[in-house]
Amino acid sequence: MATEPLPLQKTAAAAAVDTAPVPATSQMGRPLVRFDNVVKRYGDHVVLDGLDFSVRRGENVTLIGPSGSGKTTILRLLMTLEKVSDGVIWVEGDPLSHTRAPDGSLRPATEKHLREARKKIGMVFQQFNLFPHMKVLQNITEAPVGVLGMGRDEAETRARELLDLVGLSGKIDAHPSQLSGGQQQRVAIARALAMQPEILLLDEVTSALDPELVAGVLELLSDIARNTDITMLCVTHEMNFARDVSETVLMFDAGRVIESGSPEKIFTDPAHERTREFLTAVL
């Protein structure tokens, strides 16, 4: 099945997803996201082991490494779908995983705090997770209206712009079951962007797609990375995509970052033997 043509130039629709303001000079260097000695364990099994790394506003970061190294867990912690076992996650200098007590100490976040925090962060999953009983338009407008309190007309206008951006303006009244896998994933991307996130998390978004549909979805994500100020954290095994889109690549193994650097550095001259082994296996 052929993929639909994608909008590769910045249009009014592409401009509609420029949700994060260009940072002021005084903010340039200040991390938007920071993992501070974060541990995640399930019983005795440690998935993330004292994780420390940060992401600047507007930066595109790709997480690579073998399956089971903790990459997806990082995204689920940021999306507040999981809770940290130890350590603190910070977003814009405020604790995401915790709340401040009156005495200034940090306590585990309340559900109310987590709901508010989710408004800054969008996530696109491997399995699309569209509502099967809703048409495409409602799939995209449901959360902006219900969570952000956006007016229905504004939400629908924005949804139409985003569907144009992802090449699906003709599918507005379709149900997910009437779409190909690639089309469903593009609707999922539009749905995440409709929430006007500052941070977009991408979890192996092409892994459930037929091979002929992968290129179209990756080209769409590359277009978003080039033409918006959204901060992107991406878990992928598509190394060419990681090379083309990222400012920074983080290599994970056994719940730790063992190496980080520019795509050129990681893919052409990795310093760590484990990185060289991994890249040899997947390239």
Secondary structure, 3 states (H helix, E strand, C coil): CCCCCCCCCCCHHHHCCCCCCCCCHHHCCCEEEEEEEEEEEECCEEEEEEEEEEEECCCEEEEECCCCCCHHHHHHHHCCCCCCCEEEEEECCEECCEEECCCCCEEECCHHHHHHHHCCEEEECCCCCCCCCCCHHHHHHHHHHHCCCCCHHHHHHHHHHHHHHCCCHHHCCCCHHHCCHHHHHHHHHHHHHHCCCCEEEEECCCCCCCHHHHHHHHHHHHHHHHHCCCEEEEECCCHHHHHHHCCEEEEEECCEEEEEECHHHHHHCCCCHHHHHHHHHHC
